[in-house]
Amino acid sequence: IQRGKPELPGLPATYAEQDEEACTLELYLEDPVAGMELVLLYTIYEELPVLARSARFICRGPETVCLERAMS
């Protein structure tokens, strides 16, 4: 859990002007066989009824991976 909301480079997203305005939970999931890591981010805002979420896929294996779709 960290204060603030991480940026999503290249994507439209909500933001926090100051770190005290929001808290973000990061969950790390790993598939060692496929060499993939999934980071789930959930942000709640102090004064707003908003829950923002995003996902980041990271390829840790030696081969290139083509991600065709990700569903919630």
Helices and strands as residue ranges (DSSP letters): E 2-3, G 19-21, E 22-31, E 36-45, E 51-59
